[in-house]
Amino acid sequence: MATRDRRRDSPPPRTGGSEAETLRGFLDYLRTSVAAKVDGAPEPEVRTAAVRSGTNLLGLLNHLTYVERAIFLGDQVTDWQATFSAAPTDSVAEVVARYRTAVESANDVLDGCTDLAAPVPRPQPGKPAPSVRWALAHMIEETGRHAGHADILRELIDGSTGR
């Protein structure tokens, strides 16, 4: 692998002292990392499965967009497996932009949440909302898991490494 393909690695964030600042700091760090891993990835490799499961880089970010919107905005998803594929007409830039918009909307909701034990203020009829604490911890786990997948997939595509 050529040295030019290696990005400067970013250390974990230094956050404020509160639990909310720490959780949000790590979530935003992972969100930025996973979006950067997809941004600028070449076609058609970005949507081509590089592993037996069928997972592809663009599909991972598409999936995370749906998860953000479901957890923080109350969107209902009826087929989670389908979220792992972007539409053939979606460009990399469009999927990245949709993800960043979902993150921004989720952060707008979180900005109004002062009590981590309170439920996420999202409308989803007939289904109780999780606590803000649970939602943040879950999104850190979900985003971190898929960021690791994205690291490997991007390296397989063009040798790009680093957060």
Buried (B, 14 or more C-beta within 10 A) or exposed (E): EEEEEEEEEEEEBEBEEEEBEBBBBBBBBBBBBBBBBBBEBEEEBBBBBBEEEEBBBBBBBBBBBBBBBBBBBBBEEEEEEEBBBBEEEBEBEEBBBBBBEBBEBBBEBBEEBEEBEEBBBBEEEEEEBBBBBBBBBBBBEBBBEBBEBBBBBBBBBBEBBBB
